[in-house]
Amino acid sequence: MASACSSRSAESRRDFRSRFAIARLAPPLETVWRRFQKGLSGRHLPGFTLVEVLVALAILAVALAAGFRSVAQSAETATALKSRTLALWVAQNRLAAAQLEAPAPAVGERSGSETQAGVTFSWHATISGTPNPAFHKIEISVADPSAPDYILTRLVGYLGQSTQR
């Protein structure tokens, strides 16, 4: 009797499955379990491994470090360019002032400080003779007062020795 009962229940299960098509909707549990075990072995699991993630993070860290270094260098360069431009303006102002002096400045050296755009610079001018006695050569060096040995710009010009001004 037990076998008749078990065969009857097996038939009824088959009929139930075929009537409602449950077999087509979901795979049997043992198939799901096999797929899960395959996934645990690393063959078919989607996603990234820990090593792949760490390599990607290392590459990203190197790229970001290079990017930050580049930005820092750009900021340094911009600051240095601003200082040199302001120093050049100071030198040009000193040259224009020397050209406008009446009488023309004598041969010798002069020093001073000048503020340009809120920044104070020290300047040093050397006036020397030329083979033509009607002209003098002027060399103007401009430095940051905190580092007087570091010349930001140097400008050379010539002054005419006109008798009429």
Helices and strands as residue ranges (DSSP letters): H 2-20, H 22-25, H 29-40, H 50-100, E 108-116, E 119-129, E 135-144, E 147-160
